[in-house]
């Protein structure tokens, strides 16, 4: 049987050394869940938040087969977990993601200068109650706020900045997730507004907002474009890692 673990401290050692803020969100019980097959002395654990599932400890087939509903990005702790995921989910799409170091010392004047390059006709706004509702109305911007349980939770724990053009969100950077010490950043721009430097502006504004509040703005890259943007903002690339994308119409257990 697979159980949700209430006392998440019991799973901390299973993810030791894994510098992934989404796991920290689950372990700290800020958001997300931890699943195990042994509530008292777990030897394996699944941390799940948003679309992401992280598998730590001893490889456990039951946990891998217990796929959360919908599209899931499965992230193995090691090769043994990776092999088990491939065996259990042969149709999973194997992808490479790029980890960014989490000890960045930002150049604040440089970031501030980036936020001052807003093109004419665009408006920089923080995500408030009104912008939150607008984010949910568009599939492109939904992920800026959708991992949070409610508008109230986002407004309390989430942080985000967007650029508006004619009242429409055309680019944004927001907290995909939150952990006690910071956020995990989600960035996107509508296709017709890309290559204008808008993602740089909203990302720099969000980083500055976080730093003003003593929060760390963590960055993880889906592709090399994201890596290059991160480096422009002052981050440093760390390492590549493998994930498995499982479609939403796959069977669940």
C-alpha positions as CSV (number, residue, x, y, z in Angstrom):
1,X,0.0,0.0,0.0
2,X,1.1,3.6,-0.7
3,X,0.4,6.1,2.1
4,X,0.7,9.9,2.4
5,X,3.3,10.6,5.1
6,X,2.2,13.1,7.7
7,X,5.4,13.1,9.6
8,X,7.6,14.2,6.7
9,X,10.7,14.3,8.9
10,X,10.9,10.5,8.6
11,X,11.6,10.9,4.9
12,X,14.3,13.6,5.2
13,X,17.3,11.2,5.1
14,X,16.0,9.6,2.0
15,X,16.5,12.8,0.0
16,X,19.7,13.8,1.8
17,X,22.1,15.7,-0.5
18,X,19.4,16.4,-3.1
19,X,19.4,20.2,-3.6
20,X,16.0,20.5,-5.1
21,X,13.6,23.1,-3.7
22,X,10.5,21.2,-4.8
23,X,11.5,18.4,-2.5
24,X,12.1,20.9,0.3
25,X,8.6,22.3,-0.2
26,X,7.2,18.8,0.5
27,X,9.5,17.9,3.4
28,X,8.8,21.3,5.0
29,X,5.0,20.8,4.5
30,X,4.7,24.1,2.7
31,X,3.1,22.5,-0.3
32,X,3.1,19.1,-2.0
33,X,3.1,15.7,-0.5
34,X,5.3,12.8,0.5
35,X,4.2,9.2,-0.2
36,X,5.7,6.0,1.3
37,X,5.0,2.3,1.6
38,X,6.0,2.2,5.2
39,X,4.7,4.9,7.6
40,X,6.9,4.0,10.5
41,X,10.3,3.4,8.9
42,X,10.2,4.3,5.3
43,X,13.1,3.1,3.1
44,X,11.7,4.8,0.0
45,X,9.7,7.9,-0.7
46,X,8.0,9.9,-3.4
47,X,7.9,13.7,-3.1
48,X,5.2,15.2,-5.4
49,X,4.3,18.8,-6.1
50,X,3.0,20.5,-9.3
51,X,3.9,18.2,-12.1
52,X,7.0,16.9,-10.5
53,X,7.6,13.5,-8.8
54,X,11.0,12.8,-7.0
55,X,11.9,9.3,-6.0
56,X,14.4,8.8,-3.2
57,X,15.8,6.0,-1.0
58,X,15.6,2.3,-2.1
59,X,13.9,1.8,-5.5
60,X,10.3,0.7,-4.9
61,X,8.1,-0.5,-7.7
62,X,4.9,0.2,-5.9
63,X,5.8,3.9,-5.5
64,X,6.7,4.2,-9.2
65,X,3.5,2.5,-10.3
66,X,1.5,4.9,-8.0
67,X,1.6,7.7,-10.6
68,X,-0.3,10.8,-9.5
69,X,-3.1,11.8,-11.9
70,X,-2.3,13.8,-14.9
71,X,0.9,14.7,-16.7
72,X,3.9,13.9,-14.4
73,X,7.7,14.6,-14.7
74,X,9.4,11.7,-12.8
75,X,12.8,12.5,-11.5
76,X,15.0,9.5,-10.2
77,X,17.5,9.9,-7.5
78,X,19.9,7.5,-9.2
79,X,20.3,5.0,-12.0
80,X,18.5,2.3,-10.1
81,X,15.4,4.4,-9.8
82,X,15.8,5.4,-13.5
83,X,15.8,1.8,-14.6
84,X,12.8,1.0,-12.6
85,X,10.9,4.0,-14.1
86,X,11.8,2.9,-17.6
87,X,10.6,-0.7,-16.8
88,X,7.3,0.4,-15.2
89,X,6.6,3.2,-17.7
90,X,8.1,2.1,-21.1
91,X,6.3,4.9,-23.0
92,X,7.7,7.6,-20.8
93,X,9.7,10.3,-22.6
94,X,13.2,10.6,-21.4
95,X,14.4,14.2,-21.2
96,X,17.4,16.2,-19.9
97,X,17.0,19.1,-17.5
98,X,19.6,21.5,-16.2
99,X,20.2,22.3,-12.6
100,X,21.3,25.8,-11.6
101,X,23.4,26.5,-8.5
102,X,21.5,27.7,-5.5
103,X,24.2,29.9,-3.9
104,X,24.1,32.8,-6.4
105,X,25.3,36.2,-5.3
106,X,23.4,38.6,-7.5
107,X,24.6,42.0,-8.8
108,X,21.7,44.2,-7.7
109,X,22.5,47.2,-9.8
110,X,22.7,45.1,-12.9
111,X,19.3,43.5,-12.1
112,X,17.8,46.9,-11.4
113,X,19.0,48.2,-14.7
114,X,17.4,45.3,-16.5
115,X,14.0,46.3,-15.0
116,X,14.4,49.8,-16.4
117,X,14.3,48.6,-20.0
118,X,10.5,48.2,-20.3
119,X,9.5,48.9,-23.9
120,X,6.8,51.6,-24.5
121,X,3.3,50.2,-24.3
122,X,4.1,47.6,-21.6
123,X,3.3,47.7,-17.9
124,X,5.2,45.9,-15.1
125,X,2.9,44.6,-12.4
126,X,3.2,42.4,-9.3
127,X,0.8,39.5,-9.3
128,X,-2.0,40.6,-7.0
129,X,-5.6,39.3,-6.6
130,X,-6.6,40.8,-10.0
131,X,-3.6,39.5,-11.9
132,X,-4.0,36.1,-10.1
133,X,-7.4,35.6,-11.7
134,X,-6.1,36.7,-15.1
135,X,-3.3,34.1,-14.8
136,X,-5.8,31.3,-14.3
137,X,-7.8,32.3,-17.3
138,X,-5.0,31.5,-19.8
139,X,-3.2,28.1,-20.1
140,X,0.1,29.8,-20.8
141,X,0.0,31.7,-17.5
142,X,-1.8,29.2,-15.4
143,X,1.4,27.6,-14.1
144,X,2.4,30.9,-12.5
145,X,-0.1,30.3,-9.7
146,X,-1.8,26.9,-10.2
147,X,0.4,24.9,-7.8
148,X,-1.0,26.8,-4.9
149,X,-4.2,25.6,-3.2
150,X,-6.0,28.9,-3.4
151,X,-5.7,32.6,-4.3
152,X,-5.3,33.3,-0.6
153,X,-2.3,30.9,-0.3
154,X,-0.7,32.4,-3.4
155,X,-1.1,35.9,-2.1
156,X,0.4,34.9,1.2
157,X,3.3,32.6,0.0
158,X,3.6,33.2,-3.7
159,X,5.6,36.0,-5.5
160,X,5.3,37.0,-9.1
161,X,5.8,39.8,-11.7
162,X,4.2,40.2,-15.1
163,X,4.3,42.5,-18.1
164,X,1.0,43.6,-19.5
165,X,0.3,44.9,-23.0
166,X,-3.1,46.3,-23.7
167,X,-4.2,44.7,-20.4
168,X,-3.1,41.2,-21.4
169,X,-0.3,39.3,-19.7
170,X,2.4,38.8,-22.3
171,X,5.3,37.7,-20.1
172,X,5.7,36.7,-16.4
173,X,8.0,35.2,-13.8
174,X,6.4,33.7,-10.7
175,X,6.8,31.2,-7.9
176,X,6.0,27.8,-9.4
177,X,6.4,26.6,-5.8
178,X,7.4,27.9,-2.4
179,X,9.6,26.6,0.3
180,X,10.3,28.3,3.6
181,X,13.5,30.0,2.5
182,X,12.5,30.9,-1.0
183,X,10.7,30.2,-4.3
184,X,11.2,28.1,-7.4
185,X,10.8,30.4,-10.5
186,X,8.5,29.7,-13.4
187,X,9.0,32.0,-16.5
188,X,7.1,32.2,-19.8
189,X,6.3,34.6,-22.6
190,X,3.6,34.4,-25.2
191,X,5.1,33.3,-28.5
192,X,4.5,36.5,-30.5
193,X,6.3,38.5,-27.8
194,X,9.5,36.5,-27.5
195,X,13.0,37.7,-28.3
196,X,12.2,41.2,-27.0
197,X,13.9,40.8,-23.6
198,X,10.6,40.6,-21.7
199,X,11.5,37.5,-19.8
200,X,14.7,39.2,-18.6
201,X,12.7,42.1,-17.3
202,X,10.2,40.1,-15.3
203,X,12.8,37.7,-14.0
204,X,15.0,40.5,-12.8
205,X,12.1,42.2,-11.1
206,X,11.0,39.0,-9.4
207,X,14.6,38.3,-8.2
208,X,14.8,41.8,-6.7
209,X,11.5,41.4,-5.0
210,X,12.5,38.1,-3.4
211,X,15.9,39.4,-2.2
212,X,14.2,42.4,-0.6
213,X,12.1,40.0,1.4
214,X,15.0,37.7,2.3
215,X,13.8,34.9,0.0
216,X,16.1,32.9,-2.4
217,X,14.8,32.9,-6.0
218,X,15.8,29.3,-7.1
219,X,16.0,28.5,-10.8
220,X,15.9,25.2,-12.6
221,X,16.1,25.1,-16.4
222,X,14.0,23.0,-18.8
223,X,16.3,23.8,-21.8
224,X,19.4,25.7,-22.8
225,X,17.5,28.9,-23.5
226,X,16.5,28.9,-19.9
227,X,20.1,28.2,-18.9
228,X,21.3,31.2,-20.9
229,X,18.6,33.5,-19.4
230,X,19.6,32.3,-15.9
231,X,23.3,33.0,-16.6
232,X,22.4,36.5,-18.0
233,X,20.7,37.2,-14.6
234,X,23.7,36.1,-12.7
235,X,23.1,32.4,-12.0
236,X,25.6,29.6,-12.6
237,X,25.0,26.3,-14.3
238,X,25.5,23.2,-12.1
239,X,24.8,19.9,-13.8
240,X,22.4,18.0,-16.2
241,X,20.0,15.4,-14.9
242,X,17.5,13.0,-16.4
243,X,13.7,13.1,-16.0
244,X,10.9,11.0,-17.5
245,X,7.7,12.7,-18.7
246,X,4.6,10.5,-18.4
247,X,1.5,11.6,-20.3
248,X,-1.7,12.5,-18.5
249,X,-3.6,9.6,-20.2
250,X,-1.4,6.9,-18.8
251,X,-3.1,4.6,-16.4
252,X,-2.8,5.3,-12.7
253,X,-2.8,3.0,-9.7
